[in-house]
């Protein structure tokens, strides 16, 4: 991703997950609320879940030439993937600036004394760095802000953020919420199947998986995240076998606290996979998420994955 840059025309938060004013907050003016949770849009948390849990989602940016769009706000998934496949030149992505993060922190500091920002892997983006540096530009001096490098992305990150937000809703102090987030991050298991790694390769996001790209003979690669970097696991001969690999992977865990199925352009496959996974985890509690435009730029259409939070 590009280095942080100013995007003055872009608002800080996803529509539908906006911040309440102090007068709207529970308990009236002057009442400090529970720990506020911030994440970035690569977490792919469904908007209704973010709204319910009070998660503040900061949209990153995708650039088609001179046109700049907020991830998850300005483009529908269908329109983004249509443009992605139609353009010969890969769009670029960028994060927000430290100054913009500072504005977000200062706004939330009107409601709380404690903020936790959980960001995507620093191996994949400068977002963690920008969020950390943003603390230096805050005007509020009585609000504690902590920033975590999750070493994750997509719904692996999303499940960690959801776990932290649920703990924050209990009224737990910041240190306890951090402990929950760090524990969850260490127990995330993720696999993703691709039709091709071409978008991953072109976006420079595959690390050791570079060795996978040369002569794939139309095989379907399976990747995971290791130390915050995309890492190859295996290859399957057909799409059906790749999806079966995802099912077997998830089914290999006996204790599961949370689960998500994520797709770029194949909702039907995602729903079918959720149905199949209903034998090991209540299907009504399996999140089905769409890969947003920033990560979609690097993963490409056809990406399908499963993330789970293993029980302790």
C-alpha distance (Angstrom), angle and dihedral (degrees) to the residues before:
residue distance angle dihedral
X1 . . .
X2 3.78 . .
X3 3.77 122.0 .
X4 3.81 117.4 -91.4
X5 3.78 114.1 -73.2
X6 3.79 138.2 177.1
X7 3.79 116.4 -97.0
X8 3.81 102.3 179.6
X9 3.80 94.3 175.8
X10 3.81 93.5 57.5
X11 3.79 122.7 85.8
X12 3.79 118.3 -131.5
X13 3.78 101.7 -122.3
X14 3.77 138.6 47.0
X15 3.77 114.7 -97.9
X16 3.78 110.0 -101.1
X17 3.81 92.6 29.2
X18 3.78 97.7 70.1
X19 3.78 125.9 148.7
X20 3.80 121.1 -97.5
X21 3.77 117.1 -126.0
X22 3.79 116.6 -114.0
X23 3.79 91.0 -104.8
X24 3.80 90.1 55.9
X25 3.77 93.6 51.6
X26 3.77 122.3 108.5
X27 3.77 110.8 -89.0
X28 3.83 95.5 24.7
X29 3.82 130.9 -105.7
X30 3.78 117.2 -6.4
X31 3.79 96.0 18.6
X32 3.80 112.9 129.0
X33 3.78 113.2 -139.8
X34 3.80 133.0 -146.3
X35 3.79 123.8 -75.5
X36 3.81 111.3 -56.2
X37 3.80 117.1 -134.6
X38 3.80 122.8 -146.6
X39 3.79 128.2 -176.1
X40 3.78 137.0 160.9
X41 3.78 128.2 -104.5
X42 3.81 94.7 -103.5
X43 3.81 86.6 77.4
X44 3.83 87.0 77.6
X45 3.80 91.8 -151.1
X46 3.82 109.1 171.5
X47 3.84 108.4 -105.0
X48 3.80 93.0 -123.5
X49 3.82 90.6 54.5
X50 3.80 92.4 48.1
X51 3.79 90.2 49.6
X52 3.81 93.8 48.1
X53 3.81 92.8 49.7
X54 3.81 96.7 39.9
X55 3.81 93.5 -117.4
X56 3.81 113.9 162.9
X57 3.80 109.2 -142.8
X58 3.80 116.9 -158.2
X59 3.81 110.7 -153.2
X60 3.78 117.2 -134.5
X61 3.80 119.8 -153.7
X62 3.77 138.5 -103.8
X63 3.80 120.9 -162.5
X64 3.80 125.8 -152.8
X65 3.79 98.6 -173.6
X66 3.81 106.4 -60.9
X67 3.80 93.3 -14.2
X68 3.81 115.2 100.3
X69 3.80 122.9 -161.9
X70 3.80 132.0 -175.3
X71 3.78 111.6 -121.5
X72 3.78 109.9 -109.8
X73 3.80 94.0 3.0
X74 3.80 113.8 62.6
X75 3.81 102.5 32.1
X76 3.77 131.0 45.2
X77 3.78 115.0 -131.6
X78 3.78 91.2 -113.9
X79 3.81 93.1 52.2
X80 3.80 93.0 45.8
X81 3.81 94.9 51.5
X82 3.80 90.8 44.2
X83 3.80 89.8 55.8
X84 3.79 92.1 41.9
X85 3.80 93.3 57.2
X86 3.81 93.6 39.9
X87 3.81 95.4 53.3
X88 3.78 120.5 78.8
X89 3.80 89.9 -158.8
X90 3.79 115.2 69.8
X91 3.82 113.3 -123.7
X92 3.78 117.2 -118.7
X93 3.79 129.1 -128.5
X94 3.78 134.8 -146.5
X95 3.77 141.1 -179.0
X96 3.79 129.2 -130.4
X97 3.79 124.4 -92.7
X98 3.82 128.3 -98.3
X99 3.80 87.5 -112.7
X100 3.79 91.4 57.7
X101 3.79 90.6 49.4
X102 3.81 88.7 51.3
X103 3.81 89.9 54.6
X104 3.79 89.9 51.5
X105 3.80 92.1 49.5
X106 3.81 92.3 48.0
X107 3.80 91.9 50.7
X108 3.79 92.4 50.0
X109 3.81 90.5 44.7
X110 3.81 87.1 69.6
X111 3.80 86.4 70.1
X112 3.78 106.0 31.5
X113 3.79 145.7 23.0
X114 3.82 93.5 -142.6
X115 3.81 131.2 56.7
X116 3.79 129.7 176.7
X117 3.81 119.6 -164.6
X118 3.81 115.4 -166.5
X119 3.79 111.6 -167.5
X120 3.78 137.5 -173.0
X121 3.80 120.3 -94.2
X122 3.80 114.3 -57.9
X123 3.80 86.4 -141.5
X124 3.81 88.7 68.4
X125 3.80 104.5 36.6
X126 3.81 146.2 12.6
X127 3.82 90.3 -123.4
X128 3.81 95.1 102.9
X129 3.80 90.1 50.5
X130 3.81 92.1 49.0
X131 3.81 92.3 47.1
X132 3.81 91.0 49.9
X133 3.78 93.9 47.8
X134 3.78 90.8 46.8
X135 3.80 89.1 73.2
X136 3.82 88.9 68.8
X137 3.81 91.7 61.4
X138 3.80 98.0 48.9
X139 3.78 119.4 124.2
X140 3.80 93.4 -160.0
X141 3.79 108.1 85.4
X142 3.80 100.9 -178.4
X143 3.78 98.5 57.9
X144 3.78 119.6 94.1
X145 3.80 113.3 -142.7
X146 3.79 123.4 -171.6
X147 3.80 124.8 -175.0
X148 3.81 123.6 -156.8
X149 3.79 126.5 -160.1
X150 3.79 98.8 -144.0
X151 3.83 93.4 -167.9
X152 3.80 83.5 -140.8
X153 3.79 140.5 93.1
X154 3.82 140.9 -166.2
X155 3.80 113.6 16.8
X156 3.79 92.3 -19.7
X157 3.79 83.7 69.5
X158 3.79 90.1 37.4
X159 3.80 94.1 58.0
X160 3.81 90.7 51.4
X161 3.79 91.5 50.6
X162 3.80 91.8 48.0
X163 3.82 91.0 51.2
X164 3.81 90.7 50.5
X165 3.80 92.6 46.9
X166 3.80 92.0 51.7
X167 3.80 89.6 51.9
X168 3.81 90.9 48.3
X169 3.80 90.2 52.3
X170 3.80 88.3 60.0
X171 3.80 88.0 63.5
X172 3.80 93.5 -110.4
X173 3.83 117.7 162.1
X174 3.79 120.4 -104.9
X175 3.80 95.9 -100.6
X176 3.80 90.6 55.7
X177 3.81 91.7 48.1
X178 3.81 89.6 50.1
X179 3.80 90.5 51.0
X180 3.81 90.7 51.8
X181 3.81 91.4 48.8
X182 3.79 93.7 48.4
X183 3.78 92.1 47.2
X184 3.79 91.3 49.4
X185 3.81 92.6 48.0
X186 3.80 90.1 55.1
X187 3.82 90.6 53.4
X188 3.81 100.5 48.0
X189 3.80 114.8 119.9
X190 3.79 118.7 -170.1
X191 3.79 139.5 176.2
X192 3.79 128.8 176.5
X193 3.79 130.5 -169.7
X194 3.80 123.7 -150.5
X195 3.76 136.3 -166.4
X196 3.81 86.6 -148.4
X197 3.79 138.2 -3.5
X198 3.79 91.4 -143.6
X199 3.81 93.6 107.8
X200 3.80 91.7 44.8
X201 3.79 90.4 50.2
X202 3.80 94.7 45.5
X203 3.77 90.9 49.4
X204 3.81 91.5 51.7
X205 3.80 92.5 -126.1
X206 3.79 105.3 122.7
X207 3.80 107.3 80.7
X208 3.80 107.9 -178.2
X209 3.79 89.4 9.6
X210 3.82 88.4 78.8
X211 3.79 85.6 91.3
X212 3.79 88.8 61.5
X213 3.77 96.7 59.9
X214 3.78 105.9 67.7
X215 3.78 108.2 78.2
X216 3.79 110.5 0.2
X217 3.81 95.9 160.0
X218 3.80 88.5 -145.5
X219 3.81 91.8 -59.7
X220 3.80 118.9 152.1
X221 3.82 110.9 -117.8
X222 3.80 123.2 -144.5
X223 3.80 118.8 -153.1
X224 3.78 136.7 -175.0
X225 3.80 134.5 -175.9
X226 3.79 118.6 -101.8
X227 3.79 120.1 178.5
X228 3.78 88.3 -14.7
X229 3.81 94.8 -54.9
X230 3.80 129.3 106.6
X231 3.80 107.6 -107.2
X232 3.82 130.4 -175.0
X233 3.80 119.5 -113.0
X234 3.79 106.3 173.5
X235 3.81 144.2 -48.2
X236 3.77 128.8 -112.1
X237 3.79 127.0 -154.1
X238 3.80 97.7 -131.8
X239 3.78 140.0 22.8
X240 3.80 90.3 -113.4
X241 3.81 91.3 54.8
X242 3.81 90.5 47.7
X243 3.80 90.4 54.6
X244 3.79 90.4 46.3
X245 3.81 87.6 52.7
X246 3.81 88.9 57.4
X247 3.81 91.0 50.2
X248 3.81 92.7 49.4
X249 3.78 91.1 46.4
X250 3.80 93.4 55.1
X251 3.81 92.0 41.5
X252 3.80 91.1 56.6
X253 3.83 91.0 74.6
X254 3.79 119.4 84.1
X255 3.80 98.1 -168.0
X256 3.79 117.7 46.9
X257 3.80 124.7 169.7
X258 3.81 99.1 179.7
X259 3.78 138.6 -0.5
X260 3.80 139.7 -168.7
X261 3.79 135.5 -172.7
X262 3.78 115.4 -153.5
X263 3.78 132.5 -168.0
X264 3.79 140.5 174.8
X265 3.80 104.0 -153.4
X266 3.81 106.6 -15.5
X267 3.80 108.3 82.3
X268 3.79 90.9 157.6
X269 3.81 91.1 59.0
X270 3.81 91.3 46.1
X271 3.80 91.9 52.3
X272 3.80 91.6 46.6
X273 3.80 90.4 50.3
X274 3.80 90.8 50.0
X275 3.79 88.8 51.2
X276 3.81 90.9 51.4
X277 3.81 91.3 48.2
X278 3.79 90.5 52.5
X279 3.79 88.0 89.2
X280 3.82 90.9 68.3
X281 3.81 102.6 29.8
X282 3.82 131.8 21.6
X283 3.80 103.1 -86.5
X284 3.80 92.2 -147.3
X285 3.82 88.0 63.3
X286 3.81 95.6 49.1
X287 3.79 109.2 103.0
X288 3.80 116.2 -134.6
X289 3.79 110.0 -155.4
X290 3.78 138.4 178.4
X291 3.80 119.3 -131.9
X292 3.80 106.2 -117.8
X293 3.77 128.5 -129.9
X294 3.82 97.9 -93.1
X295 3.79 95.8 54.3
X296 3.79 90.8 31.7
X297 3.80 87.4 62.6
X298 3.80 89.1 61.8
X299 3.82 100.7 32.8
X300 3.79 100.4 40.5
X301 3.80 132.7 -152.7
X302 3.78 115.8 -45.0
X303 3.80 95.6 38.8
X304 3.82 111.0 141.9
X305 3.76 126.2 176.3
X306 3.76 149.0 163.6
X307 3.80 127.4 -142.0
X308 3.77 126.5 -173.5
X309 3.76 138.8 -179.1
X310 3.78 107.4 -133.5
X311 3.78 116.5 -139.8
X312 3.78 119.7 -109.9
